[in-house]
């Protein structure tokens, strides 16, 4: 009799746990993803993205363009801005000026290419590995939004800028030990940073626990 009662209790417990699990899954599936509001609403004026790497943390240099173009494409695709100037134009002006003069102020760079606003990205770190063997892609930048016409910072309030760090997890070691794979990985990391910068300026879902483990 005791064995029968124990078996009944065990089956009831299993049934209860199963129903809880099913309810939990159902709740997870029907609950909307958490959303992060835009941290700053860009004015809808001609805008250019400029990536500055005075620290020389990015190799090759073309990764600057990859980041800038990713931000540009994100903002245009989501119709955040109507007019954006090619990052290549502002990079060309900057490179020509730096060859003969001291670096131009960000506002002057913007005006030189017809931009009213500059999304200025200052690179702080960019690397694929910390020891040459273990893959640990990580990049950090500070961003500022500059009114080129009035020479003032629109975002953020902190003059140091708004810091963004992106990482990539679960990357196999061979992707940093072979040059071709390392180039592809560096481009993926650059694009990931570009998306993160773009997300500062529009509402987006952030992912639930377990959905977004890579983001730091």
TIBA-276087 format. One line per field, with one value per residue (C-alpha): residue in three letters; x negated, y negated, z negated. Coordinates in pm, whole numbers, plus 50000, padded with zeros to 5 digits. Example, Ala and Ser with C-alpha at 12.3 -4.5 7.8 and 13.67 -1.06 7.14 Angstrom:
residuo = (ala, ser)
c1 = (48770, 48633)
c2 = (50450, 50106)
c3 = (49220, 49286)
END
This chain:
residuo = (unk, unk, unk, unk, unk, unk, unk, unk, unk, unk, unk, unk, unk, unk, unk, unk, unk, unk, unk, unk, unk, unk, unk, unk, unk, unk, unk, unk, unk, unk, unk, unk, unk, unk, unk, unk, unk, unk, unk, unk, unk, unk, unk, unk, unk, unk, unk, unk, unk, unk, unk, unk, unk, unk, unk, unk, unk, unk, unk, unk, unk, unk, unk, unk, unk, unk, unk, unk, unk, unk, unk, unk, unk, unk, unk, unk, unk, unk, unk, unk, unk, unk, unk, unk, unk, unk, unk, unk, unk, unk, unk, unk, unk, unk, unk, unk, unk, unk, unk, unk, unk, unk, unk, unk, unk, unk, unk, unk, unk, unk, unk, unk, unk, unk, unk, unk, unk, unk, unk, unk, unk, unk, unk, unk, unk, unk, unk, unk, unk, unk, unk, unk, unk, unk, unk, unk, unk, unk, unk, unk, unk, unk, unk, unk, unk, unk, unk, unk, unk, unk, unk, unk, unk, unk, unk, unk, unk, unk, unk, unk, unk, unk, unk, unk, unk, unk, unk, unk, unk, unk, unk, unk, unk, unk, unk, unk, unk, unk, unk, unk, unk, unk, unk, unk, unk, unk, unk, unk, unk, unk, unk, unk, unk, unk, unk, unk, unk, unk, unk, unk, unk, unk, unk, unk, unk, unk, unk, unk, unk, unk, unk, unk, unk, unk, unk, unk)
c1 = (50000, 49717, 49550, 49871, 49913, 49549, 49592, 49907, 49728, 49431, 49656, 49848, 49525, 49396, 49727, 49716, 49359, 49442, 49739, 49517, 49258, 49523, 49666, 49319, 49247, 49584, 49521, 49174, 49311, 49594, 49399, 49266, 48890, 48764, 48709, 48443, 48548, 48320, 48069, 48068, 48299, 48094, 48213, 48316, 48044, 47753, 47530, 47196, 47028, 46658, 46443, 46125, 45842, 45572, 45456, 45397, 45578, 45741, 45560, 45614, 45728, 46025, 46203, 46278, 46481, 46654, 46779, 46884, 47070, 47248, 47376, 47479, 47663, 47844, 47974, 48084, 48242, 48448, 48536, 48390, 48234, 48322, 47981, 47644, 47310, 47071, 46810, 46552, 46591, 46510, 46228, 46077, 46092, 45942, 45658, 45569, 45569, 45371, 45097, 45017, 45176, 45288, 45613, 45924, 46189, 46479, 46721, 46496, 46473, 46850, 46891, 46625, 46848, 47179, 47292, 47487, 47424, 47129, 47155, 46801, 46666, 46336, 46176, 46034, 45955, 45991, 45846, 45914, 45694, 45515, 45240, 45209, 45374, 45709, 45989, 46128, 46267, 46336, 46369, 46447, 46524, 46657, 46919, 47030, 47286, 47155, 47351, 47111, 47278, 47286, 46976, 47146, 47191, 47548, 47488, 47393, 47371, 47037, 46760, 46570, 46846, 47075, 46878, 46973, 46804, 46878, 46747, 46787, 46815, 46760, 46509, 46272, 45899, 45821, 46003, 45721, 45427, 45486, 45466, 45768, 45996, 45860, 45948, 46304, 46337, 46211, 46469, 46747, 46642, 46631, 46983, 47109, 46976, 47140, 47479, 47432, 47355, 47662, 47882, 47803, 48029, 48338, 48564, 48466, 48521, 48239, 48310, 48409, 48190, 48007, 48083, 47810, 47520, 47255, 47349, 47151)
c2 = (50000, 49764, 49837, 49758, 49429, 49338, 49412, 49200, 48913, 48940, 48937, 48639, 48451, 48523, 48410, 48089, 48012, 48086, 47851, 47581, 47630, 47609, 47295, 47147, 47217, 47076, 46762, 46725, 46757, 46508, 46245, 45967, 45924, 45640, 45319, 45053, 44704, 44486, 44306, 44010, 43906, 43780, 43466, 43554, 43355, 43456, 43672, 43847, 44116, 44069, 44334, 44194, 44430, 44203, 44488, 44714, 45006, 45128, 45326, 45307, 44945, 45042, 45169, 44806, 44790, 45120, 44977, 44643, 44804, 45048, 44759, 44568, 44867, 44937, 44581, 44564, 44910, 44826, 44483, 44298, 44047, 43943, 43822, 43966, 43882, 44160, 44227, 44255, 43882, 43772, 44026, 43887, 43529, 43634, 43830, 43546, 43288, 43501, 43543, 43172, 43022, 43093, 43293, 43094, 43039, 43281, 43002, 42879, 43230, 43247, 42913, 43008, 43289, 43104, 43268, 43085, 43358, 43591, 43921, 43934, 44275, 44272, 44616, 44722, 45089, 45357, 45705, 46068, 46238, 46151, 46413, 46485, 46826, 46795, 46623, 46333, 46074, 45748, 45386, 45058, 44712, 44379, 44202, 43841, 43664, 43327, 43035, 42934, 42599, 42474, 42661, 42817, 43166, 43292, 43628, 43736, 43488, 43641, 43481, 43812, 43965, 44267, 44590, 44907, 45245, 45546, 45901, 46231, 46556, 46920, 46844, 47129, 47070, 47145, 46824, 46616, 46835, 46829, 46495, 46544, 46644, 46363, 46108, 46239, 46240, 45882, 45774, 45952, 45776, 45440, 45493, 45598, 45274, 45080, 45233, 45152, 44788, 44766, 44907, 44604, 44405, 44626, 44844, 45209, 45539, 45646, 46018, 46219, 46420, 46675, 46497, 46235, 46378, 46216, 45857, 45684)
c3 = (50000, 49910, 50242, 50428, 50242, 50309, 50679, 50695, 50520, 50759, 51065, 50932, 50869, 51221, 51369, 51167, 51273, 51636, 51627, 51472, 51746, 52016, 51859, 51837, 52202, 52305, 52101, 52256, 52608, 52557, 52363, 52590, 52613, 52391, 52586, 52546, 52647, 52856, 52637, 52874, 53157, 53449, 53628, 53982, 54156, 54383, 54164, 54200, 53989, 53920, 53751, 53596, 53504, 53366, 53142, 53445, 53283, 53606, 53873, 54161, 54192, 54413, 54100, 54021, 54340, 54257, 53926, 54074, 54364, 54132, 53918, 54232, 54379, 54050, 54018, 54381, 54380, 54073, 54216, 53917, 54156, 54510, 54624, 54532, 54688, 54783, 54512, 54790, 54859, 54505, 54476, 54795, 54664, 54332, 54492, 54731, 54454, 54208, 54465, 54465, 54153, 53800, 53775, 53868, 53599, 53638, 53722, 54001, 54144, 54152, 54325, 54580, 54708, 54671, 54347, 54079, 53822, 53766, 53582, 53449, 53349, 53161, 53145, 52810, 52863, 53129, 53101, 53183, 52921, 52600, 52625, 52996, 52964, 52786, 52974, 52774, 53019, 52837, 52940, 52764, 52893, 52771, 52980, 52998, 53213, 53332, 53478, 53755, 53822, 53465, 53345, 53047, 52906, 52924, 52755, 52494, 52206, 52104, 52316, 52314, 52523, 52491, 52458, 52646, 52608, 52827, 52793, 52977, 52783, 52873, 53150, 53237, 53202, 53567, 53663, 53515, 53616, 53993, 54171, 54398, 54110, 53894, 54164, 54185, 53806, 53783, 54039, 53848, 53527, 53707, 53845, 53502, 53357, 53640, 53560, 53189, 53271, 53493, 53216, 53000, 53232, 53265, 53052, 53065, 52886, 52658, 52631, 52326, 52091, 52302, 52630, 52615, 52422, 52639, 52565, 52290)
END
